[in-house]
Amino acid sequence: MRWRVRWRVRRDGRIRPSVFGWRDVLSESLAGMLQRPGRSALTALGTVLGVGTFVAILGLTATTSSQIDTRFNALSATEVTVEDVANERDEFAGPAFPADADARIERLNGVERAGVFWPVRLSAAEAVRASVVAGDRGAPTSTDVVAASPGVLAAAGARLAEGRLYDAFAADREAPVAVIGTAVADRLGITTLETSPAIFIGGRPFTVIGIVADTDRKADLLMSVVVPRTTAERIWGGPGPGGARMLVATRLGAAQQIGRLAPTALRPDHPEYFKVVPPPDPKMLRGQVGDDLNRLFLLLASICLVIGAVGIANTTLVAVLERTGEIGLRRALGARGRHITVQFLAESGALGALGGLVGTSLGVLTVVLVAVVRDWTPVIHPATAAAAPVIGLVTGLVAGLYPAWRAARIQPAEALRR
């Protein structure tokens, strides 16, 4: 038994209390852990999992937040919506967007594409159906019809599955053409454009020239039939009061400025006819998203640490019960209650610190591997990596408090009887 009790004699002849030095603490703690290495490894495993999850969660939170920032800047921060509110200002104003609204906005520096759109108001008798070549799927459907200038599809970042988008030439000729999403194509039974399929809106045929697979913005366009703005005006008339909107895609950093200039560029005589909806402040949104993710994942990481602490406490308490005779013998040889407390706290703290070091390494490795697989840039705050082993040590100490207290209260006579 590797236990040393050192006695000191005062000058007056009285014996000082026994001393349990740091070397004794380390040697006895090491002996206690190596006595049953399998149990010690399982005890440290709780802290490894807790600290590893803590580091991995915080690292993945920082990494995903960075990706959210990038995607927000690339999409949402470059989108401006202009609404027609002329009817709220003047009930006799009529539609606010001029015929050349797209060209007026696209002349502004920083604008990539822009277009006006509105939902077409169909009568109860009008509906969208496939042509006869679609066979059994020629029944009418409740698909929305959207009138849009060519710039809308470009500003929305439409990606085609097949065909093409209509252009300014088709819009100038008021061509009866349409672009639909893949969901609408499946519903209408259109599988290919090689046969030049047509759809009927009411009794009017429209040739389908493009099928859109996905969009960066305005995902509702995938569930609609999109026709040229000029064609819709010829057949169904213009938009109702406040029905039209403009979608503007800008370069990075230009959205706020375009939002201020757009009303004047559209209608210098009545800029108040428009309401601009610019993207939210990127810094504010990033902060909100980051705070929400941090709070959520910190809660999950804390739960993992608590589970690890409970595992250490449970295993340490079992060790105390198993070593009752050893504790009694040490108390009989002069060890005090505080010595027993320090010994078990040192064991649980050492296991916690070891688990914290291993968990930190595994957590960092997890973040790097996930980032490599997802083609992201791994982001780990240095404070997280530095604090994780300390958190493991503290977790081990806290988990060992009750077992150490139980061990210190064991009476030598009772322990030796066992």
SULLINHU-V614591 format. One record per backbone hydrogen bond with DSSP energy under -1.0 kcal/mol. CO is the residue of the C=O (numbers start at 1). NH is the residue of the N-H. If there is no record, write none. Layout:
# SULLINHU-V614591
co,nh
CO,NH
CO,NH
This chain:
# SULLINHU-V614591
co,nh
1,3
6,19
8,16
10,13
14,10
21,25
22,26
23,27
24,28
25,29
26,30
27,31
28,32
29,33
30,34
31,35
36,40
37,41
38,42
39,43
40,44
41,45
44,48
45,49
46,50
47,51
48,52
49,53
50,54
51,55
52,56
53,57
54,58
55,59
56,60
57,61
58,62
59,63
60,64
61,65
62,66
63,67
64,68
65,69
66,70
67,71
68,72
69,73
70,74
71,75
72,77
75,78
76,79
78,250
80,248
81,277
82,246
83,275
85,89
86,90
90,93
98,101
100,104
101,105
102,106
105,108
108,111
110,251
113,249
115,247
116,149
117,245
118,147
123,126
127,202
128,141
129,200
131,134
132,135
134,137
141,128
144,225
145,120
146,227
147,118
149,152
150,154
151,155
152,156
153,158
156,216
156,217
159,213
159,214
162,211
167,171
168,172
169,173
170,175
171,174
175,177
176,207
178,209
179,226
180,212
181,185
182,186
183,187
184,188
185,190
193,196
197,208
198,131
199,206
200,129
201,204
204,201
206,199
207,178
209,164
210,180
211,161
211,162
212,182
214,159
218,221
219,222
220,223
221,224
225,146
226,179
227,148
228,232
229,233
230,234
231,235
232,236
240,243
244,84
245,117
246,82
247,115
248,80
249,112
249,113
251,254
254,258
255,259
256,260
257,261
258,262
261,265
262,266
263,267
270,273
271,274
273,85
275,83
277,81
281,285
282,286
283,287
284,288
285,289
286,290
287,291
288,292
289,293
290,294
291,295
292,296
293,297
294,298
295,299
296,300
297,301
298,302
299,303
300,304
301,305
302,306
303,307
304,308
305,309
306,310
307,311
308,312
309,313
310,314
311,315
312,316
313,317
314,318
315,319
316,320
317,321
318,322
319,323
323,327
324,328
325,329
326,330
327,331
328,332
329,333
330,335
331,334
336,340
337,341
338,342
339,343
340,344
341,345
342,346
343,347
344,348
345,349
346,350
347,351
348,352
349,353
350,354
351,355
352,356
353,357
354,358
355,359
356,360
357,361
358,362
359,363
360,364
361,365
362,366
363,367
364,368
365,369
366,370
367,371
368,372
369,373
370,374
371,376
381,385
382,386
383,387
384,388
387,391
388,392
389,393
390,394
391,395
392,396
393,397
394,398
395,399
396,400
398,401
400,404
401,405
402,406
403,407
404,408
405,409
407,410
411,415
412,416
413,417
414,418
